[in-house]
Amino acid sequence: MTNGENIVLMKAELDEVDLVSDLFDQYRVFYKQPSNIEEGKKFLLDRMRKQQSVIFLAVEEQETSVKPLGFVQLFPSFSSVSLAKTWILNDLYVVQSARRRGVAKRLMQKAKEYALETDAKKVMLETATDNYKAQQLYESIGYEKDSEHFYYSLLIRP
């Protein structure tokens, strides 16, 4: 295990989609979805080509390659009430071997910096009610739990 000096964060472009696709598949499996790297890759490529999401990737530089460690994916949104851009932090994943090394915190910081660069009003996210480790991370870096609103969803298809 290294001390993190070889960890680099980058905005993922189409050239990095293979690195992100494997992480994305692991993320989906974590959330009890069947593994499907090819469909996940198509989903990511579609979002990236249509500029419907922004992905930041954490990699560890090795002698002859890079090892993907984690990613964060942001989707743009807007607040009509605030007349402002917002970002939805929809996906955050760090491989098991890289956890407790500050990778998630660095990815979250990168998302915040990007929101500032794009003049957004806020970054929003949601997590499972029993994902205590994630909640602890979010609160440790300034996210506040919303206790004023209820969120509803309508399932259109399974």
Backbone as ProteinMPNN parsed JSONL, in Angstrom:
{"seq_chain_A": "MTNGENIVLMKAELDEVDLVSDLFDQYRVFYKQPSNIEEGKKFLLDRMRKQQSVIFLAVEEQETSVKPLGFVQLFPSFSSVSLAKTWILNDLYVVQSARRRGVAKRLMQKAKEYALETDAKKVMLETATDNYKAQQLYESIGYEKDSEHFYYSLLIRP", "coords_chain_A": {"N_chain_A": [[0.849, -1.181, 0.0], [0.519, 2.219, -0.797], [1.436, 5.59, 0.148], [-0.279, 7.372, -0.954], [0.771, 9.304, -2.57], [0.981, 8.769, -5.247], [-1.53, 8.926, -6.263], [-3.812, 10.203, -8.51], [-6.188, 12.594, -9.568], [-8.55, 13.002, -12.12], [-10.485, 14.513, -14.721], [-12.638, 12.438, -16.305], [-12.461, 11.48, -19.627], [-13.537, 10.435, -22.928], [-11.488, 8.663, -23.6], [-10.85, 7.457, -21.199], [-12.917, 5.794, -20.577], [-12.943, 2.994, -20.393], [-11.506, 2.502, -18.048], [-13.22, 3.656, -16.187], [-15.534, 2.171, -16.603], [-15.231, -0.447, -15.505], [-15.069, 0.161, -12.753], [-17.572, 1.349, -12.486], [-19.224, -0.825, -12.97], [-18.594, -2.424, -10.722], [-19.579, -0.729, -8.751], [-22.332, -0.752, -9.343], [-22.895, -3.447, -8.861], [-22.39, -3.503, -6.143], [-24.668, -2.182, -5.329], [-26.505, -4.179, -5.665], [-27.15, -4.866, -8.302], [-27.165, -6.719, -11.385], [-24.036, -7.761, -12.774], [-22.816, -6.086, -15.602], [-20.826, -5.11, -17.671], [-20.569, -4.199, -20.34], [-23.095, -2.985, -20.981], [-23.098, -1.034, -19.005], [-20.873, 0.441, -19.817], [-21.832, 1.422, -22.273], [-23.893, 3.048, -21.303], [-22.391, 4.966, -19.851], [-20.803, 6.063, -21.934], [-22.815, 7.196, -23.522], [-23.841, 9.16, -21.766], [-21.534, 10.754, -21.485], [-20.902, 11.525, -24.147], [-23.156, 13.028, -24.799], [-22.859, 15.041, -23.065], [-24.092, 14.868, -20.559], [-23.284, 14.157, -18.095], [-20.636, 14.456, -15.685], [-17.59, 13.046, -14.946], [-15.276, 12.272, -12.475], [-12.204, 10.746, -11.973], [-10.238, 8.692, -9.942], [-6.973, 7.592, -9.952], [-4.237, 5.369, -9.473], [-0.981, 5.914, -10.125], [1.219, 3.709, -11.585], [4.285, 1.93, -12.34], [4.188, 1.194, -15.143], [1.567, 1.535, -15.822], [-1.807, 2.597, -15.032], [-3.847, 2.334, -12.163], [-7.211, 2.081, -11.647], [-8.976, 3.603, -9.007], [-11.279, 4.808, -7.967], [-14.362, 6.664, -8.514], [-16.407, 9.558, -9.159], [-19.58, 10.639, -10.124], [-21.32, 13.248, -11.603], [-24.418, 14.811, -12.235], [-25.977, 17.342, -14.127], [-28.336, 19.763, -12.956], [-31.078, 21.993, -12.29], [-32.295, 24.704, -10.329], [-35.363, 26.036, -10.195], [-36.558, 27.732, -8.368], [-34.378, 28.957, -7.106], [-33.16, 29.958, -9.313], [-30.807, 28.871, -10.385], [-27.944, 26.841, -11.23], [-27.483, 23.438, -10.291], [-25.767, 20.57, -9.01], [-26.126, 17.085, -9.151], [-24.84, 14.72, -7.214], [-24.51, 11.716, -8.097], [-23.246, 9.229, -8.133], [-20.734, 7.584, -6.328], [-17.843, 5.844, -5.836], [-15.375, 3.728, -4.472], [-12.78, 1.424, -4.798], [-12.441, -1.515, -2.792], [-9.794, -2.035, -1.863], [-8.671, 0.464, -1.802], [-9.956, 1.944, 0.041], [-10.281, 3.981, 2.976], [-8.104, 5.524, 2.532], [-8.383, 8.093, 1.864], [-9.376, 8.59, -0.646], [-12.121, 8.77, -1.416], [-12.842, 11.124, -0.096], [-11.196, 12.956, -1.417], [-12.264, 12.775, -4.008], [-14.823, 13.772, -3.519], [-14.14, 16.374, -2.789], [-13.132, 17.263, -5.215], [-15.472, 17.252, -6.712], [-16.846, 19.301, -5.408], [-15.147, 21.481, -5.965], [-15.491, 21.575, -8.731], [-18.188, 22.241, -8.902], [-18.072, 24.823, -7.853], [-16.463, 26.026, -9.843], [-18.224, 25.951, -11.988], [-20.158, 27.66, -11.279], [-22.298, 26.788, -9.691], [-25.082, 26.519, -7.445], [-25.403, 24.562, -5.469], [-24.493, 21.215, -4.406], [-26.095, 18.185, -4.529], [-26.991, 15.105, -2.967], [-27.916, 11.68, -2.388], [-28.227, 8.935, -0.167], [-28.309, 5.534, 0.956], [-30.317, 4.767, 3.8], [-29.068, 3.166, 5.641], [-26.391, 3.37, 5.12], [-24.031, 4.111, 6.785], [-21.282, 4.721, 6.892], [-20.836, 6.236, 4.571], [-22.567, 8.376, 5.122], [-21.286, 9.456, 7.337], [-18.889, 10.323, 6.167], [-19.897, 12.292, 4.349], [-21.076, 14.169, 6.089], [-18.819, 14.909, 7.51], [-17.482, 16.519, 5.76], [-19.043, 18.696, 5.377], [-21.62, 18.401, 4.264], [-25.124, 18.573, 4.754], [-27.816, 16.934, 6.304], [-31.013, 16.833, 4.908], [-33.778, 17.829, 6.523], [-36.143, 18.973, 6.073], [-37.646, 18.331, 3.848], [-39.578, 15.942, 2.016], [-38.842, 13.29, -0.129], [-39.999, 11.982, -3.128], [-40.616, 9.327, -5.433], [-41.448, 8.008, -8.618], [-41.816, 4.98, -9.959], [-41.291, 4.071, -13.163], [-40.564, 2.001, -14.803], [-39.371, -1.343, -14.172]], "CA_chain_A": [[0.0, 0.0, 0.0], [1.313, 3.437, -0.867], [0.969, 6.673, 1.015], [-1.214, 8.22, -1.675], [1.408, 10.319, -3.402], [0.823, 8.399, -6.649], [-2.944, 9.007, -6.625], [-4.109, 11.366, -9.346], [-7.588, 12.782, -9.93], [-8.698, 13.594, -13.453], [-11.809, 14.489, -15.332], [-12.641, 11.341, -17.262], [-12.873, 11.758, -21.001], [-13.874, 9.198, -23.627], [-10.327, 7.765, -23.555], [-10.796, 6.778, -19.903], [-14.178, 5.108, -20.294], [-12.701, 1.608, -19.977], [-11.125, 2.541, -16.637], [-14.414, 3.973, -15.404], [-16.561, 1.124, -16.789], [-15.06, -1.515, -14.528], [-15.473, 0.719, -11.465], [-19.022, 1.557, -12.549], [-19.829, -2.147, -12.815], [-18.446, -2.793, -9.312], [-20.504, 0.141, -8.024], [-23.692, -1.259, -9.549], [-22.982, -4.732, -8.156], [-22.505, -3.131, -4.727], [-26.079, -1.85, -5.123], [-27.288, -5.38, -5.935], [-27.532, -4.978, -9.703], [-26.334, -7.736, -12.044], [-22.864, -7.268, -13.485], [-22.99, -5.926, -17.04], [-19.832, -4.091, -18.016], [-20.824, -3.619, -21.667], [-24.229, -2.053, -20.899], [-22.63, 0.097, -18.206], [-19.989, 1.247, -20.676], [-22.701, 2.145, -23.215], [-24.555, 4.096, -20.53], [-21.415, 6.026, -19.584], [-20.46, 6.72, -23.201], [-23.956, 8.023, -23.914], [-23.853, 10.349, -20.9], [-20.371, 11.592, -21.776], [-21.03, 12.107, -25.501], [-24.23, 14.021, -24.777], [-22.501, 15.985, -22.004], [-25.128, 14.759, -19.54], [-22.665, 13.913, -16.8], [-19.21, 14.722, -15.527], [-17.007, 11.989, -14.12], [-13.903, 12.426, -12.015], [-11.623, 9.438, -11.773], [-9.016, 8.606, -9.138], [-6.123, 6.486, -10.377], [-2.924, 5.278, -8.853], [0.03, 5.747, -11.164], [2.19, 2.661, -11.339], [5.432, 2.074, -13.244], [3.854, 1.106, -16.565], [0.125, 1.617, -16.025], [-2.565, 3.259, -13.976], [-4.839, 1.466, -11.537], [-8.381, 2.869, -11.237], [-9.307, 3.441, -7.591], [-12.624, 5.261, -7.661], [-14.92, 7.709, -9.37], [-17.61, 10.267, -8.75], [-20.311, 11.091, -11.309], [-22.231, 14.361, -11.353], [-25.409, 15.121, -13.266], [-26.443, 18.718, -13.967], [-29.741, 20.052, -12.734], [-31.309, 23.421, -12.086], [-33.308, 25.07, -9.361], [-36.214, 27.126, -10.677], [-36.776, 28.665, -7.266], [-33.14, 29.721, -6.894], [-32.654, 30.423, -10.603], [-29.392, 28.524, -10.362], [-27.502, 25.499, -11.562], [-27.101, 22.557, -9.194], [-25.215, 19.29, -9.458], [-26.544, 15.909, -8.404], [-23.763, 13.751, -7.066], [-25.305, 10.501, -8.184], [-22.463, 8.02, -7.944], [-19.415, 7.656, -5.709], [-17.381, 4.482, -5.554], [-13.943, 3.505, -4.291], [-12.524, -0.006, -4.656], [-12.195, -1.929, -1.409], [-8.375, -1.937, -1.506], [-8.268, 1.873, -1.695], [-10.754, 2.62, 1.062], [-9.569, 4.48, 4.171], [-6.887, 6.19, 2.065], [-8.731, 9.463, 1.518], [-9.768, 8.7, -2.059], [-13.502, 9.273, -1.498], [-12.832, 12.526, 0.323], [-10.59, 13.733, -2.509], [-13.238, 12.832, -5.101], [-15.874, 14.691, -3.08], [-13.565, 17.72, -2.872], [-13.063, 17.589, -6.641], [-16.845, 17.576, -7.114], [-17.139, 20.628, -4.865], [-14.387, 22.45, -6.759], [-16.13, 21.684, -10.039], [-19.425, 22.998, -8.706], [-17.668, 26.231, -7.73], [-15.999, 26.467, -11.164], [-19.363, 26.062, -12.9], [-21.068, 28.624, -10.674], [-23.493, 26.117, -9.18], [-25.525, 26.921, -6.106], [-25.183, 23.494, -4.499], [-24.351, 19.82, -4.813], [-27.04, 17.361, -3.777], [-26.797, 13.666, -3.073], [-28.707, 10.859, -1.482], [-27.607, 7.657, 0.139], [-29.181, 4.618, 1.684], [-30.449, 5.125, 5.215], [-28.156, 2.347, 6.45], [-25.005, 3.541, 4.662], [-23.513, 5.001, 7.826], [-19.926, 5.184, 6.559], [-20.978, 7.324, 3.603], [-23.16, 9.514, 5.819], [-20.24, 10.045, 8.173], [-18.001, 11.064, 5.256], [-20.578, 13.477, 3.836], [-21.223, 15.147, 7.165], [-17.492, 15.383, 7.918], [-16.988, 17.529, 4.812], [-19.945, 19.836, 5.304], [-22.975, 18.133, 3.779], [-26.131, 18.573, 5.806], [-28.996, 16.114, 6.03], [-32.219, 17.633, 4.701], [-34.865, 17.367, 7.385], [-37.315, 19.801, 5.776], [-38.354, 17.887, 2.657], [-39.779, 14.543, 1.702], [-38.55, 13.012, -1.524], [-40.858, 10.957, -3.689], [-40.246, 8.89, -6.769], [-42.446, 7.217, -9.333], [-41.148, 3.962, -10.745], [-41.921, 3.962, -14.473], [-40.293, 0.629, -15.262], [-38.497, -2.03, -13.214]], "C_chain_A": [[0.889, 1.238, 0.0], [0.724, 4.498, 0.038], [0.056, 7.645, 0.294], [-0.564, 9.234, -2.577], [1.291, 10.008, -4.889], [-0.626, 8.453, -7.115], [-3.214, 10.326, -7.334], [-5.599, 11.402, -9.614], [-7.651, 13.475, -11.274], [-10.161, 13.595, -13.856], [-11.763, 13.417, -16.41], [-13.175, 11.821, -18.602], [-13.162, 10.417, -21.669], [-12.734, 8.188, -23.59], [-10.251, 6.965, -22.258], [-12.027, 5.928, -19.611], [-13.963, 3.653, -19.873], [-12.306, 1.54, -18.506], [-12.344, 2.768, -15.753], [-15.432, 2.831, -15.465], [-16.442, 0.003, -15.778], [-15.474, -1.051, -13.135], [-16.998, 0.872, -11.39], [-19.757, 0.229, -12.368], [-19.743, -2.608, -11.358], [-19.412, -1.995, -8.434], [-21.934, -0.4, -8.127], [-23.902, -2.593, -8.838], [-23.111, -4.49, -6.651], [-23.956, -2.806, -4.377], [-27.01, -2.94, -5.652], [-27.872, -5.439, -7.349], [-26.657, -6.053, -10.344], [-25.161, -7.085, -12.779], [-23.16, -7.201, -14.978], [-22.084, -4.785, -17.499], [-20.16, -3.418, -19.348], [-21.993, -2.633, -21.645], [-23.857, -0.825, -20.072], [-21.753, 1.027, -19.026], [-20.82, 2.054, -21.675], [-23.406, 3.3, -22.521], [-23.611, 5.272, -20.295], [-21.047, 6.787, -20.853], [-21.579, 7.648, -23.658], [-24.019, 9.296, -23.075], [-22.716, 11.302, -21.269], [-20.501, 12.279, -23.135], [-22.086, 13.199, -25.547], [-23.996, 15.099, -23.722], [-23.589, 16.05, -20.932], [-24.576, 14.4, -18.18], [-21.195, 14.282, -16.861], [-18.687, 13.676, -14.561], [-15.584, 12.372, -13.76], [-13.417, 11.063, -11.574], [-10.364, 9.563, -10.926], [-8.241, 7.381, -9.611], [-4.821, 6.525, -9.589], [-1.927, 5.012, -9.97], [1.029, 4.691, -10.722], [3.286, 2.773, -12.397], [5.034, 2.103, -14.712], [2.359, 1.242, -16.846], [-0.505, 2.481, -14.942], [-3.609, 2.276, -13.461], [-6.014, 2.337, -11.107], [-8.764, 2.555, -9.794], [-10.744, 3.831, -7.26], [-13.086, 6.337, -8.625], [-16.094, 8.372, -8.666], [-18.265, 10.765, -10.039], [-21.345, 12.138, -10.895], [-23.17, 14.541, -12.543], [-25.883, 16.556, -13.057], [-27.946, 18.777, -13.726], [-29.867, 21.551, -12.499], [-32.391, 23.613, -11.034], [-34.089, 26.25, -9.909], [-36.402, 28.178, -9.599], [-35.553, 29.56, -7.075], [-32.595, 30.344, -8.168], [-31.165, 30.112, -10.734], [-29.162, 27.077, -10.786], [-27.195, 24.741, -10.275], [-26.465, 21.311, -9.815], [-25.76, 18.193, -8.549], [-25.365, 14.947, -8.395], [-24.451, 12.398, -6.967], [-24.525, 9.255, -7.806], [-21.108, 8.344, -7.327], [-19.014, 6.237, -5.377], [-15.872, 4.465, -5.455], [-13.752, 2.005, -4.086], [-12.117, -0.317, -3.222], [-10.741, -1.705, -0.988], [-7.901, -0.497, -1.32], [-9.055, 2.63, -0.631], [-9.895, 2.944, 2.281], [-8.224, 5.104, 3.802], [-7.173, 7.625, 1.629], [-9.196, 9.668, 0.092], [-11.169, 9.285, -2.187], [-13.554, 10.751, -1.13], [-12.249, 13.421, -0.769], [-11.539, 13.848, -3.701], [-14.372, 13.799, -4.759], [-15.384, 16.141, -3.152], [-13.496, 18.177, -4.328], [-14.447, 17.966, -7.163], [-17.225, 18.967, -6.629], [-16.418, 21.71, -5.666], [-15.029, 22.661, -8.127], [-17.431, 22.472, -9.948], [-19.119, 24.487, -8.58], [-17.25, 26.797, -9.083], [-17.159, 26.719, -12.125], [-20.471, 26.938, -12.337], [-22.385, 28.0, -10.22], [-23.824, 26.612, -7.78], [-25.243, 25.843, -5.072], [-24.946, 22.166, -5.2], [-25.282, 19.018, -3.92], [-26.682, 15.891, -3.967], [-27.777, 12.959, -2.169], [-27.95, 9.566, -1.263], [-28.595, 6.798, 0.913], [-29.191, 4.977, 3.17], [-29.508, 4.33, 6.101], [-26.694, 2.44, 6.004], [-24.307, 4.545, 5.58], [-22.112, 5.533, 7.52], [-19.986, 6.351, 5.583], [-21.551, 8.567, 4.282], [-22.123, 10.23, 6.675], [-19.268, 10.856, 7.317], [-18.66, 12.366, 4.821], [-20.675, 14.561, 4.903], [-19.878, 15.711, 7.6], [-16.944, 16.45, 6.987], [-18.017, 18.622, 4.528], [-21.328, 19.601, 4.745], [-23.919, 18.07, 4.967], [-27.321, 17.733, 5.372], [-30.212, 17.031, 5.931], [-33.337, 17.064, 5.564], [-36.166, 18.131, 7.11], [-38.174, 19.266, 4.63], [-38.534, 16.38, 2.655], [-39.462, 14.378, 0.225], [-39.409, 11.843, -1.97], [-40.295, 10.539, -5.03], [-41.369, 8.043, -7.326], [-41.694, 6.256, -10.225], [-41.916, 3.763, -12.047], [-41.717, 2.568, -15.059], [-39.32, -0.02, -14.286], [-37.031, -1.967, -13.619]], "O_chain_A": [[1.891, 1.293, 0.713], [-0.349, 4.322, 0.617], [-0.348, 8.652, 0.876], [-1.258, 9.961, -3.287], [1.484, 10.9, -5.715], [-0.924, 8.066, -8.245], [-2.894, 11.405, -6.835], [-6.213, 10.364, -9.86], [-6.903, 14.417, -11.538], [-10.959, 12.783, -13.387], [-10.94, 13.483, -17.323], [-14.21, 12.483, -18.68], [-13.042, 9.371, -21.03], [-12.98, 6.983, -23.554], [-9.643, 5.895, -22.231], [-12.163, 5.396, -18.509], [-14.735, 3.132, -19.068], [-12.721, 0.626, -17.793], [-12.482, 2.148, -14.699], [-16.117, 2.559, -14.479], [-17.453, -0.455, -15.244], [-16.154, -1.781, -12.415], [-17.621, 0.567, -10.374], [-20.786, 0.168, -11.696], [-20.72, -3.128, -10.819], [-19.989, -2.53, -7.488], [-22.649, -0.493, -7.129], [-24.969, -2.838, -8.276], [-23.856, -5.192, -5.968], [-24.422, -3.108, -3.278], [-28.148, -2.67, -6.035], [-28.951, -5.992, -7.563], [-25.531, -6.278, -9.9], [-25.289, -5.994, -13.334], [-23.694, -8.151, -15.552], [-22.526, -3.652, -17.687], [-20.041, -2.199, -19.471], [-21.896, -1.554, -22.229], [-24.253, 0.293, -20.401], [-21.874, 2.249, -18.94], [-20.546, 3.232, -21.902], [-23.51, 4.396, -23.072], [-23.978, 6.427, -20.51], [-20.986, 8.016, -20.846], [-21.32, 8.756, -24.126], [-24.225, 10.385, -23.61], [-22.917, 12.514, -21.354], [-20.24, 13.476, -23.257], [-21.925, 14.189, -26.26], [-24.844, 15.967, -23.516], [-23.958, 17.126, -20.461], [-25.325, 14.344, -17.204], [-20.599, 14.401, -17.932], [-19.262, 13.448, -13.497], [-14.789, 12.747, -14.622], [-14.125, 10.323, -10.892], [-9.528, 10.434, -11.165], [-8.779, 6.275, -9.665], [-4.38, 7.571, -9.114], [-2.021, 4.007, -10.674], [1.605, 4.767, -9.637], [3.208, 3.64, -13.268], [5.504, 2.965, -15.455], [1.928, 1.081, -17.988], [0.174, 3.016, -14.065], [-4.176, 1.492, -14.221], [-5.842, 3.24, -10.288], [-8.865, 1.391, -9.407], [-11.356, 3.245, -6.368], [-12.315, 6.849, -9.437], [-16.682, 7.835, -7.727], [-17.581, 11.256, -10.938], [-22.129, 11.936, -9.967], [-22.762, 14.436, -13.7], [-26.162, 16.95, -11.924], [-28.712, 17.953, -14.225], [-28.875, 22.28, -12.509], [-33.284, 22.78, -10.878], [-33.542, 27.341, -10.071], [-36.405, 29.375, -9.884], [-35.682, 30.772, -6.904], [-31.676, 31.161, -8.119], [-30.37, 30.961, -11.136], [-30.049, 26.226, -10.711], [-26.712, 25.315, -9.299], [-26.622, 21.049, -11.007], [-25.842, 18.36, -7.332], [-24.952, 14.432, -9.434], [-24.912, 11.99, -5.901], [-25.082, 8.325, -7.222], [-20.424, 9.27, -7.76], [-19.756, 5.51, -4.716], [-15.175, 5.101, -6.246], [-14.468, 1.385, -3.3], [-11.526, 0.515, -2.534], [-10.483, -1.236, 0.121], [-6.84, -0.266, -0.741], [-8.84, 3.825, -0.429], [-8.912, 2.261, 2.569], [-7.322, 5.204, 4.634], [-6.296, 8.294, 1.083], [-9.392, 10.805, -0.338], [-11.385, 10.2, -2.981], [-14.238, 11.535, -1.788], [-12.752, 14.517, -1.013], [-11.612, 14.901, -4.336], [-14.825, 14.556, -5.617], [-16.141, 17.032, -3.536], [-13.768, 19.337, -4.635], [-14.58, 18.893, -7.963], [-17.859, 19.728, -7.36], [-17.01, 22.734, -6.005], [-15.102, 23.786, -8.62], [-17.735, 23.28, -10.826], [-19.833, 25.317, -9.142], [-17.632, 27.912, -9.437], [-17.08, 27.602, -12.978], [-21.587, 26.954, -12.856], [-23.449, 28.605, -10.349], [-22.952, 27.063, -7.038], [-24.887, 26.149, -3.934], [-25.164, 22.017, -6.402], [-25.258, 19.158, -2.697], [-26.141, 15.495, -5.0], [-28.39, 13.568, -1.292], [-27.131, 9.161, -2.088], [-29.588, 7.291, 1.45], [-28.187, 5.435, 3.717], [-29.179, 4.77, 7.202], [-25.855, 1.667, 6.467], [-24.034, 5.68, 5.19], [-21.795, 6.674, 7.856], [-19.272, 7.34, 5.746], [-21.08, 9.679, 4.047], [-22.089, 11.46, 6.729], [-18.87, 11.955, 7.703], [-18.049, 13.43, 4.914], [-20.388, 15.73, 4.643], [-19.798, 16.867, 8.017], [-16.048, 17.204, 7.364], [-17.885, 19.378, 3.565], [-22.147, 20.52, 4.747], [-23.565, 17.582, 6.039], [-27.773, 17.807, 4.23], [-30.411, 17.902, 6.777], [-33.785, 15.938, 5.346], [-37.159, 17.961, 7.818], [-39.312, 19.704, 4.458], [-37.731, 15.643, 3.228], [-39.787, 15.249, -0.581], [-39.528, 10.839, -1.267], [-39.584, 11.302, -5.684], [-42.142, 7.44, -6.582], [-41.004, 6.679, -11.153], [-43.069, 3.332, -12.029], [-42.598, 2.029, -15.728], [-38.531, 0.672, -13.643], [-36.172, -2.498, -12.915]]}, "name": "protein", "num_of_chains": 1, "seq": "MTNGENIVLMKAELDEVDLVSDLFDQYRVFYKQPSNIEEGKKFLLDRMRKQQSVIFLAVEEQETSVKPLGFVQLFPSFSSVSLAKTWILNDLYVVQSARRRGVAKRLMQKAKEYALETDAKKVMLETATDNYKAQQLYESIGYEKDSEHFYYSLLIRP"}
